Amino acid sequence: MYQKVSVLIIEDEKSICDFISKTLSGSDYKVVTASNGKDGLAAITSSLPDLVLLDLGLPDMDGIDIIKKTREWSSMPIIVISARTQEKEKVIALDAGADDYITKPFGTSELLARIRTAIRHNNKMANASVNSNRPYSADGLVIDFEKRLVTLGGQEIHLTRVEYKIVSLLAQHSGKVMTYDTLINQVWGPYADDNNRILRVNMANIRRKLETNPGEPKYIFTELGVGYRMLEDEGI
Ligand code: CA
C-alpha cells in the first residue's frame, strides 16, 4: 500500500505554520500540526511522523527540550526552524540531536530539499550496515572509505591523516551540517581545545586541494557560525 510521508510541524506562528502546511500538502506529504511544545511532544508519540519541523521559540517550552526528549527514544529526523539571529541556538539544537536547520524566511524549494535530504539520510542510516562501505561520490569527487582514497576527476588527492578524517566525516554526513564542536570532538577527541582555529587551518588546506576556487567552494560549504556542510552524495 502506498503511504504518504508524514511531517509534523511544531510552530506557534500561524502564518508560517499555514505556509509550510500548504507547501507540504501540495507536494504530497501528510501534515500534522501543533502550535505549542506540549501538543508537539504528544503528537510526536501519537502520530510517529517521518520527520519533525520544529520552531525553537515556542510559547510554553524551549524547542531544544523537545529535541532532547525525543532523542531519548527516537532518531526520527528533526529540522529546526530558526530566526537569523539564533546562531547559537542552531548550534545547541544540532548538538542536542537536530538533523538540520532552516532559517526564516525560507523558500519552498529550499524547505522541500532539506526535508528530502533529512529523510534520505535517515533511511541511509537505517541501511548503514548494508551500505557503510559504499564510496562517497559527488560531482567528480570520490572517496573510497575502504581504501582511504580520495580522487577528484580520477586524480588522486593527497590528504594528511587529519584532513582525511575531516573530509570522510563530512562525506559520511553529506548534505547535513556538522557543527565545529562535533567535528573537533570526533577528530581530536573530547579533550581537545574547543578553539576552532586548528579546524579552520585544516579546512583551508583541504579546500586548496579539493576546490578549483577555495573562495567559492563547491564541495564543502561553510555554515557561518555553525559548522560545515558537504555536497550531498549522489549515491552512485
Ligand atoms: Ca515561535
Residues whose N, C-alpha, C, O or C-beta is under 5 A from the ligand:
A	BS01	CA	D12 E13 D55 G57 L58
